[in-house]
């Protein structure tokens, strides 16, 4: 543990919400001082005294995603460029990507927060990281956290042709992978690929201890289904490229905000009011971010925050994450979100075997397609139709598709021919591959 790590708060160092707020207020002046070094916040903070407490911080305007885009690439830089360790950009889920950068010291905080898993990582673990290793933070973050804990990291970038699903299954099985990090949808694809390779996910991977997941909203129904398929716990976390890990799951299955490392608020865009808890959009002020400090950054994720006690004893607020409001679509007089619809799809009986689905929201009705075997097609489509009408109150058309329609069998079984570029070929070789790298 280096000197910077030893200065960071650790779980168990506070015993009440008052203690937690004292931790925040102790670090906040340093955070604001860092922010004032950047061109963006230098202008924003120039008109008055720098806020020194959470109450004073609440007087500042929110920082928006558009602010980050407008400040591209280094308008929020608060340290000399020579001190930067990494540069990242968001995935651009809704709009243009936002820049983000970190120092080596920032990375200590990042890795520690990600490593706060109730199923811990150690040097006995093989951690398969199956998220992008490019400009996004997620793969690098899991990699750094795994190494911090001594785990052997298997870098299985899910945007590389060198790591198709058939190879994922082989690596999981042959290496005896114990822990994984991926979006939840990956685990369904792995299960289908494992079955295609003749493996039983819940029986033929005996070393697997847990599936770590984040990066997309996860309903309780889908989490339970994935856990049953693989026979191990699904451990969720929540964060962003701009902030790193913001919340992790406790042993009682609740997501806790890392309020010892950041200040959190809930913003109601309808009224413009901000509260400590309740429903709205999550606003965050990371407390140990020096390269690119963010003050009252609105993630625009719909959440519900509560300060009710949890049996885990961590003394941290809990959060439910529902995703972006922009991802809801009108059907009749109702707004349908993926979160609500996913809960219904994965509440279908396991015996129906429904893993993959898609839906299109049209003004008069909701069109849903599910992959389902012939023998379960009528039962599955009837059950989902009834659930949608009863729960969402919208008309729907549910169609059962043959397995392999939405996720082709070749996606699950093929091994791509990944080659290095070359220019000289033999007489019987395909020289149309010259200079290609795929």
Buried (B, 14 or more C-beta within 10 A) or exposed (E): EEEBBEEBBEBEEBEEBEEBBEBBBEBBBEBBBBBBBBEBBEEBBEEEEBBEEBEBBBEBEBBBBEBBBEBEEBBBBBBEEEBBEBBBBBBEEEEEBBBBBBBEBBBBBBBBBBBBBBBEBEEEBBBBBBBBBEBBBBBBBBBBBBBBBEBBBBBBBBEBEEBBBBBBBBBBBEEEBBBBBBBBBBBBBBBBBBBBBEBEBBEBBEEBBBBBBBBBBBBEBBBBBBBEBBEBBBBBBBBBBBBBBBBBBBBEBBBBBBBBBBBBBBBEEEEEEBEBBEEBBBBBBBBBBBBBBBBBBBBBBBBBBBBEEBEBEBBBBBBBBBBBBEBBBEBBEBBBBBBBBBBBBBBBEEEBBBBBBEBEBBEEBBBBBBBBEEEBBEBBBEBBBEBBEEEBEBBBBBEBBEBBBBBEEEBBBEEEEEEEEEEEEEEEEEEEBEEEEE
